[in-house]
C-alpha cells in the first residue's frame, strides 16, 4: 500500500529525472549560436597560424560588413578530424592536411560536392610545406641529404607511418629521393627506406610526439619533420640548440581547405565561410602564413621571403606516387611495403 | 572494549626482526615517493616555473576558464545522476533476489572492463551523424555528439560503477535483517531507506561519490572521442591540458593539470577530515 509520503517522493523522483533529461537536451541544443560563429576543423600543426589568422579575419569581416563574427577551432590528427566531420561535427570550414581527407568527407557524407578542390585557387591549397631535417646545433653528424640518414650510427626520429599522416610524407620523401638517384628503382628504394628505418630508435604515433622525443627528451641525431614544425621547434624550444637542414629532394605537401556546404547552409554562414577561405590568399594572410613557417602561394610574398625557404626539388603525390589512393595501398596498407620493411628491419 | 584482544593478537603476529620491518617500510615509502609524490611535486613545480603571474594567466585564459566550467558542469550532472542510480542499483542487487540478478551485476561492472575509448565510440556509433539515432537527431536539430550532452553521457557511463561498486559489498554484508525489522515494526519503504539503510551506508556512499567525482573530472579517453575538441566550447580540463602540452605551452598545461591535482588533494583531505571527525561513529559501525 502506498502512503501519501511515498507517492510524493515518487513524484519528486520522476520530476528530478525529467529535469535531468531536459537539462541534457537543452545543453545539447544550446549549440545554436547567438552571434554568427564559424567552426574551423583543422589538423595539428596549424594551431598557431589559425589563432593569428582568426584575429585578422574577424577584424576584416567587421570592417567589411559591420558584423561581429567569432571563430572556433578544433584541432587533431587530420584523418581523425575528417572522421569527426563525417560523424557529425558540424564544421563550417575544414582546413586539413590532405586533399584525400576532404575527399573522404565529400564521398562518405555528401556534405560537400566532389569537385570542391576546383572552387579555390591553387587546388584549394593556400599554403604548402615540405619535409626537412632538424639536427643538433652545428650539425655534428654532418647530415646534408637523405643518404646521410642511412649511415651507420645515425639515429633518425620519425613517427609511425601507419598512424601518422606526417610520417607518410617522410617515408615517401625518402622513397622518392632513392628512386631519383642514378640507377634508382623500386628495389633500391625499398632497400634505402628499409635501411633508414633500421636507424629509427623510437617510432612515435604522431608528428608532435616525435618532435617532443627529439627536442625535449634529446633522443636521436636528426628529426625528419615538416618545415613549419621544424621552425616552430627551433623558435619555441631552443634557438641555439638546433639547425634546419634542407635536403636536395623532398615532397610537396599541400594542405587543402574547403567550406562544408550542407553545414554552412544549415548555419546560414556561407558568405562568411567563403570569405574566410578566400582571405587566406590575401597578401596580409600570406604574410601571416610565412610568419608561421608555411610556404606562401602568392609569388610576391614568396619572393620576399626566399631566404627563409631554400629552393629544392619537390615531388608531388599525384605525379610521382600515382595519387594518395595508390600510395596508401602500395605502401601503408596492412602487409604493404612499410609492413614488409619494418618487420624485416625488426629482426 | 572488544578491541583489546585483537590488538594484542596483531602485535603477536609481527614476529619479524625490527630491521626487516623498517626495510619493508622504507621500500614502501620509497616506492610511494617515486611513483606518487615526485610526479605530484613536478606538476606544481612545472606549473610555477615562470612564476605565479604566469600561473594565474594560464588558468584565467578564456579557453581554460571555459574548460574548467565545462568540467564542473559535467561533474555536476554526472555525479548526482550516478549517486541516485548507484544507490538504486546497489539496493536492488544486494537486498533482493530476482531472476537475472547476476546479469545486472555484471552489467554494472561493464564500464570498468570496457576501455574508455570504446565507451566513447559506442556513443558516436549510436548518436553520430551516421549512427542509429543520428538522422533523427539531425532532423530535430539536437546535438549530442561533439556537444556537452555527449560529454555528460560518456562521463556518466564511465563513472557509473563507482558508487554501486562501493555500496554492493557493504550492503550485502549487512544483509536485510535491519530493514525487515523496520518494516515489521510498521515503517514505510521510504522511511526504512532513510532511517535504516542510508545511515548504514553513508560512509561508503560518500567514498563512492568522491571517487566518482574525481574520475568524472579527470576522464580523458571517452570524452576525447565524443568532444570534437572545439576550443572554448567542448574541451574539458584533461583535453585542454593535452592541447596545451601539444602546443609546447608546458607552463599552461601544467597549470591546468595542477588544478586537477589540487582537486584530487582536496578530495582526499575532505575524506580524511570526515573520517577523523566521525572516527568514533565509524569504529562503532564497523565493529572490527
Interface residues (C-beta under 8 A of the other chain):
Chain A: X3 X5 X6 X9 X16 X20 X23 X24 X25 X27 X28 X29 X30 X31 X32 X39 X44 X47 X48 X72 X73 X74 X75 X76 X84 X86 X87 X88 X89 X90 X109 X208 X232 X233 X236 X237
Chain B: X73 X77 X80 X81 X84 X124 X127 X128 X129 X130 X131 X134 X138 X141 X142 X143 X144 X145 X146 X147 X148 X149 X150 X152 X153 X188 X189 X190 X191 X228 X229 X230 X231 X232 X233 X243 X246 X247 X248
